[in-house]
Amino acid sequence: MPEIEIKRGYEVLPDNNVRFGIRVINNSEFLIVDVDVILDYSESLFKLDGNTIQNLGYINPTVPRTAEFILKPLGCIHREEIAATVRYKDHTGKRHTLEMRPKEVHCVCPFLKGKPMNRGEFLELSESGHTAEAGLDFQGVDAARLTSFLVQTCKSRHYKVDEYAIEDGTKSLNV
């Protein structure tokens, strides 16, 4: 186990902001001081709420401390890597620098908002709107994997209006 360990993770908040956490764990037998976490992210894809550098102060042995950053996506985010650097001084005053392994972040388009409606409202809207034939090729993808993808993509962003079976036993879902 390394003397200083870095763990990272994120969650997409209800307002579509991304909370990115970087935990620094001191596994050594000594205090470390002047611990800085420096976030490395794409400014063309995110707006940071706060500073790119967070000072965690000192970290006692076996005690974790976490730097938390709030990032506002400026568009759809897919497979974007966020990295960081951790700097600290050991018990002798020697400066150390560690690179955090980048974390891949995904966030569906923050500009899509769900609107609750019943079947009648949905049909009226779909009949009065612009019609387009477009689609995605899911050839070779089984139903369970496709369902999982759709649930994760649409979770808390769309509302189920209606579901019904078609002649061949497949289901149609209006969202």
N, C-alpha and C positions, 0 to 999 in steps of 0.2 A: 504494500500500500504506500503510495507517495506521501511524503511529509505534508505537502499542501495539495489538496484535492479541489478541483473545480467541477461543479455540476451546473447544468443549465436546463431551462425549460420555459415554456410559454403557454399562455391561454388567450383565446380570443374572447374579449369581454362583450356583454350585450350591446354596447354602443359601437362595436366592431373595432375598437382599439385593441392593440396587442400588449398584454402585460408580459414582459420578458424578465425572468429572474436568473441571477447568477449567484450561486451559493459557493462560498469559499470556506473550506473545512481545514482547520489546522490539526493535522494528525501528528505533529511533532511533540516533543516534550517541553517546548519553550514557547513563550509568548512571541507573536509577530506583530509588528507595528507599522503605522503609516500605510495601511492597506488601501490601495486605489484600484477600482474596477473601471476600465476604459472601454466603452462600447464602440464597436465598429459595425456600422450599418449603412445602407444605401440611402443617402439623403434625397435622392430622386424618387424613392419609393415610399419613404416614411417621413413623418414630421415627429421629432422627439419632444415630449413634454418634459422639460428639465434639461439637465446638463449631461454631456457624454461621459463625464468623469464623476464617479461617486466615491467618496472617501468612507471606508468602513472603520477607520480608526485602528484599534488594536483587536486582535483575536487571540483569546486564551487557548491553550491546548484542548483538543477534542470538542471545541465549541464552534459551530457553524455560524456564519453571518451571511446575509443575503442582500445583494444590491438589486433593486427593482427599477425597471425602466418602463415607461408607458410610451408606446409608438402608435401614431395615427397613420394607418395606411392611406396613401394618396391614390390608390387604385387597387385592382385585384392583385394579390400576391400569391405566387406559386413557386415553390422550390427556391425561395430566396434564403441565402445563408447569412446569419448574423454571427459575428465573432466578437471577441473581447480579449483584452490584455489585463492581467492582474499584476500589480507591482506591490512589493512589500519589503520591509527590512526585517532581517532575522534578529535573534537575541544578541548578536555581536555587532549589529549596526550595518551589516553588509546588505546592499540592495540586490533584490532578485526580481526577475520578470518572467512570467509564465503566460503562454498563449493558450487561450481556451479553444478547444475543438469547436469549429463552427456548428451551429444548430440550424437545421432547415426549417423555415417557417412557411405556413400556408394560411391564407385568409381569403375567403370568397369575397367577391366584389362588395364593398361596403355601401354601394349606392343603390342596391336592390332592397326594397322594403316590401314585406308581405302586407296584404290587405285582406282582412276577413270578409267573406261574402258567401251568400248561399248559392245554390245551383242556378236559380233563376237569374240572379245578378251576373253570374259567370257567363251564362249563355248569352245574355243581352250584350255584355261587354265583348264577348268573342265574335258575335255577329256584326257588331257595329265597328269593330276594329279592322286594321289592315291584316290581311291573310298572307302568310309566307310559308312555303314548303322548305323546311330546313331540318337538319337532323344530324345525329352523330352515329357513327358506325360502331356498334357494340358486338360485332361478329366475333365469336370465340370467347365472349365473356358470359359466364353463367348468371342465372337470374339472381342468386343470392349475393354475388359480388356486385352486380349492378344495383340491386336494392340498397346494399350497404353504402355504395358510392353516393346514390341519390339522397339517402337519409342524412349522411354526413354533410353533403353539399347544401342541402336545403334546410337543415335543422335550424329552427327558430327564425327563419327568414321568409317562409311561405306557409300558407294555410291550405289544408286539404279541403276542397270544395265538395268533391264527389268521387266515388269509386264504383265501378260496375264491371261485370263480366261481359266479354265479347263472345261471339259464336264459338270460336275455337278454344275457349277456356282461359284465354289470357285476360288480364285485368287492365282496365284503363283508369288512370288516376288524373283528375283535374286539380292542379295546384295553382 
